[in-house]
Amino acid sequence: MGRGGRRRRSIGEINMVPFIDVMLVLLVIFMVTAPLITTGVIDLPSVGKSAQRPPKVLEVVVGSDEQLKLKVDGGEPAPATLRDLVARVRQGQAGDADAPVIISADRNVKYDAVVKVMDTLQRAGVRRVGLAVKQAGN
């Protein structure tokens, strides 16, 4: 009698069970260690004192109620709206396009209100727009 049985063939498939076990162990390790990783601390730049104050400064004050006021050279603040702000700033600059415009906002004002003022001024072509900051000692 000849060999009448079947021949054993090698299986060409990869056994996935050990691979899945290793992936699950790694997943658990990452899930446990992820909350323990400390987040990076943001180191903000410090503000130095400027050597000399510009001759003309316009200040847009955003109050805690998001009402706008415009001060020219530290004078009395005059109420303004976002629509007429650009015209009032141009009038305050009096032809000097390099006169800086500083935005001062109350600490409790939404970030969105400050960005809207800054965006409105920059879209209108006001060159020097900045944010007022509190000195470290104050």
C-alpha positions as CSV (number, residue, x, y, z in Angstrom):
1,M,0.0,0.0,0.0
2,G,1.2,3.4,-0.8
3,R,0.9,6.4,1.2
4,G,-2.7,7.0,1.1
5,G,-2.9,9.6,3.8
6,R,-3.1,13.3,3.4
7,R,0.0,15.3,3.4
8,R,0.4,17.9,6.0
9,R,0.6,21.4,4.6
10,S,2.2,24.2,6.6
11,I,-0.2,27.0,7.4
12,G,0.7,30.3,5.8
13,E,-1.3,32.5,8.1
14,I,0.0,34.6,10.9
15,N,-1.3,34.0,14.3
16,M,-2.8,37.3,15.4
17,V,-3.6,36.4,19.0
18,P,-0.1,37.2,20.4
19,F,-0.1,40.5,18.4
20,I,-3.4,41.6,19.8
21,D,-2.3,40.7,23.4
22,V,0.8,42.9,23.0
23,M,-1.3,45.8,21.6
24,L,-3.8,45.6,24.5
25,V,-0.9,45.6,27.1
26,L,0.6,48.7,25.4
27,L,-2.8,50.4,25.3
28,V,-3.3,49.8,29.0
29,I,0.3,51.1,29.7
30,F,-0.3,54.3,27.7
31,M,-3.7,54.9,29.3
32,V,-2.2,54.6,32.8
33,T,0.8,56.8,32.1
34,A,-0.9,59.5,30.0
35,P,-2.4,61.4,32.9
36,L,0.9,61.3,34.8
37,I,2.8,63.2,32.1
38,T,3.2,66.9,33.1
39,T,2.1,69.5,30.7
40,G,4.7,72.1,29.5
41,V,4.8,75.4,31.4
42,I,4.5,78.4,29.1
43,D,7.2,81.0,29.8
44,L,5.8,84.3,28.7
45,P,8.1,87.1,27.7
46,S,8.7,89.9,30.2
47,V,7.9,93.5,29.4
48,G,10.7,96.0,29.6
49,K,10.4,99.7,29.8
50,S,10.5,101.7,26.6
51,A,13.2,104.3,26.3
52,Q,10.9,107.0,25.1
53,R,7.2,107.4,24.7
54,P,6.0,108.1,21.2
55,P,4.7,111.6,20.6
56,K,1.1,110.6,19.9
57,V,-0.6,107.5,21.4
58,L,-4.2,106.4,20.9
59,E,-5.6,104.0,23.4
60,V,-8.7,101.9,22.8
61,V,-10.2,100.9,26.2
62,V,-12.4,97.8,26.3
63,G,-14.4,97.9,29.5
64,S,-15.7,95.0,31.5
65,D,-19.1,95.5,29.8
66,E,-17.3,95.3,26.4
67,Q,-18.0,99.0,25.8
68,L,-15.3,100.8,23.8
69,K,-13.7,104.1,24.7
70,L,-11.0,106.0,22.8
71,K,-8.3,108.1,24.6
72,V,-6.0,110.3,22.6
73,D,-2.7,111.1,24.3
74,G,-4.0,110.1,27.7
75,G,-6.9,112.6,27.6
76,E,-10.5,111.9,28.6
77,P,-11.9,108.7,27.2
78,A,-14.7,109.2,24.6
79,P,-17.3,106.5,24.0
80,A,-17.0,104.7,20.7
81,T,-18.6,101.8,18.8
82,L,-16.9,99.2,16.8
83,R,-18.4,100.6,13.6
84,D,-17.1,104.1,14.1
85,L,-13.8,103.1,15.8
86,V,-11.7,103.2,12.6
87,A,-12.9,106.7,11.6
88,R,-12.3,108.0,15.2
89,V,-8.8,106.4,15.2
90,R,-8.0,108.0,11.8
91,Q,-9.2,111.3,13.1
92,G,-7.1,110.9,16.3
93,Q,-4.0,110.1,14.2
94,A,-4.5,113.3,12.3
95,G,-2.6,112.2,9.2
96,D,0.2,110.4,11.2
97,A,-0.3,106.8,10.1
98,D,2.6,105.6,12.3
99,A,0.9,106.8,15.6
100,P,0.5,103.7,17.7
101,V,-2.8,102.4,18.8
102,I,-2.8,100.5,22.1
103,I,-5.7,98.3,23.1
104,S,-6.3,98.1,26.9
105,A,-8.8,95.6,28.2
106,D,-10.3,94.7,31.5
107,R,-9.1,91.4,32.9
108,N,-12.6,90.0,32.8
109,V,-13.3,90.9,29.1
110,K,-13.8,88.0,26.7
111,Y,-10.8,87.4,24.5
112,D,-13.2,87.5,21.5
113,A,-14.0,91.2,22.1
114,V,-10.3,92.2,22.1
115,V,-9.6,90.2,19.0
116,K,-12.6,91.9,17.2
117,V,-11.2,95.3,18.0
118,M,-7.7,94.3,16.9
119,D,-9.0,92.7,13.7
120,T,-11.2,95.7,12.8
121,L,-8.2,98.1,13.1
122,Q,-5.8,95.9,11.2
123,R,-8.3,95.3,8.4
124,A,-8.7,99.1,8.1
125,G,-4.9,99.4,7.6
126,V,-3.9,100.8,10.9
127,R,-0.2,99.9,11.0
128,R,0.8,99.9,14.6
129,V,-1.7,98.1,16.9
130,G,-0.5,96.7,20.2
131,L,-1.8,95.4,23.5
132,A,-1.3,97.2,26.8
133,V,0.3,95.2,29.6
134,K,0.7,95.7,33.3
135,Q,4.3,96.2,34.5
136,A,5.7,93.4,36.7
137,G,6.0,95.7,39.7
138,N,2.5,97.2,39.4
